[in-house]
Every structure is written in structure tokens, then in C-alpha cells.
Amino acid sequence: MELDEFLSEEEAAVAIGKSLRTLRQWRRRGIGPPYVLFGRTVRYRKPTFVEHFRQAEIRPVRTRAKAGKLEADHVQ
């Protein structure tokens, strides 16, 4: 394990565009990315941090009616 694979709280907050307060609230609520404590110092492992948000990704699915069905509906 290398120390450069960890993000500080500040680096993590900047990486996702959130405040330190938000990250701290997430930890208190038991939500958000996994973290490691070194004494009282919070660190986020880079690969785990990235994977957490990758898994939270939502891919919208848009369905379109077939053109033939739309035309048939309008003809009647």
C-alpha cells in the first residue's frame, strides 16, 4: 500500500465538487464513499473512491415509440 493512493478530505471534496461539510455529513450518516482513518485523519483510497461514484452512475433510458405505430394511431 502506497501513501499516494490516498486522497485527503480536501482533495476528495474538490474531486467531486462538494464541500468538506458534505463529506463529513455523509460519513456521519453512513453514506458516501468508503474511507480510512489514520488516527483521527480521514483518507479516501483513490480506486475505491472512484469506484463508489462509478457504481452510483445512473444511465437514463429513453424509449421511443416506433414511427409506424405513431402513424397508425394518427390515421384512425
C-alpha positions as a Python dict, from the first residue, in 0.01 Angstrom:
ca = {
    (1, 'M'): (0, 0, 0),
    (2, 'E'): (144, 334, -104),
    (3, 'L'): (52, 664, 56),
    (4, 'D'): (-1, 836, -280),
    (5, 'E'): (-302, 615, -345),
    (6, 'F'): (-495, 811, -81),
    (7, 'L'): (-689, 1137, -110),
    (8, 'S'): (-719, 1383, 176),
    (9, 'E'): (-1065, 1511, 268),
    (10, 'E'): (-989, 1834, 84),
    (11, 'E'): (-871, 1657, -232),
    (12, 'A'): (-1175, 1430, -227),
    (13, 'A'): (-1413, 1725, -187),
    (14, 'V'): (-1253, 1912, -477),
    (15, 'A'): (-1257, 1599, -695),
    (16, 'I'): (-1636, 1570, -672),
    (17, 'G'): (-1721, 1939, -636),
    (18, 'K'): (-1863, 1907, -284),
    (19, 'S'): (-1775, 2076, 41),
    (20, 'L'): (-1586, 1922, 332),
    (21, 'R'): (-1905, 1962, 532),
    (22, 'T'): (-2094, 1744, 284),
    (23, 'L'): (-1833, 1466, 301),
    (24, 'R'): (-1842, 1478, 681),
    (25, 'Q'): (-2221, 1463, 684),
    (26, 'W'): (-2213, 1163, 451),
    (27, 'R'): (-1973, 984, 687),
    (28, 'R'): (-2194, 1055, 989),
    (29, 'R'): (-2499, 925, 801),
    (30, 'G'): (-2314, 617, 679),
    (31, 'I'): (-2347, 713, 313),
    (32, 'G'): (-2087, 824, 63),
    (33, 'P'): (-1756, 668, -34),
    (34, 'P'): (-1565, 431, 197),
    (35, 'Y'): (-1284, 591, 393),
    (36, 'V'): (-987, 500, 611),
    (37, 'L'): (-891, 652, 945),
    (38, 'F'): (-527, 708, 1032),
    (39, 'G'): (-579, 808, 1394),
    (40, 'R'): (-827, 1094, 1351),
    (41, 'T'): (-719, 1172, 995),
    (42, 'V'): (-965, 1071, 724),
    (43, 'R'): (-833, 946, 390),
    (44, 'Y'): (-1004, 803, 83),
    (45, 'R'): (-838, 532, -126),
    (46, 'K'): (-839, 662, -483),
    (47, 'P'): (-953, 339, -654),
    (48, 'T'): (-1234, 282, -402),
    (49, 'F'): (-1339, 647, -417),
    (50, 'V'): (-1367, 640, -795),
    (51, 'E'): (-1546, 304, -794),
    (52, 'H'): (-1804, 430, -543),
    (53, 'F'): (-1913, 706, -778),
    (54, 'R'): (-1888, 484, -1083),
    (55, 'Q'): (-2138, 244, -923),
    (56, 'A'): (-2367, 534, -834),
    (57, 'E'): (-2387, 634, -1200),
    (58, 'I'): (-2739, 646, -1340),
    (59, 'R'): (-2786, 589, -1709),
    (60, 'P'): (-3123, 719, -1822),
    (61, 'V'): (-3309, 501, -2064),
    (62, 'R'): (-3526, 674, -2315),
    (63, 'T'): (-3772, 467, -2512),
    (64, 'R'): (-3923, 593, -2830),
    (65, 'A'): (-4242, 475, -2986),
    (66, 'K'): (-4193, 319, -3325),
    (67, 'A'): (-4272, 553, -3614),
    (68, 'G'): (-4516, 306, -3770),
    (69, 'K'): (-4721, 283, -3450),
    (70, 'L'): (-4740, 661, -3419),
    (71, 'E'): (-4856, 697, -3778),
    (72, 'A'): (-5116, 421, -3733),
    (73, 'D'): (-5253, 589, -3422),
    (74, 'H'): (-5296, 921, -3603),
    (75, 'V'): (-5465, 767, -3909),
    (76, 'Q'): (-5756, 623, -3713),
}
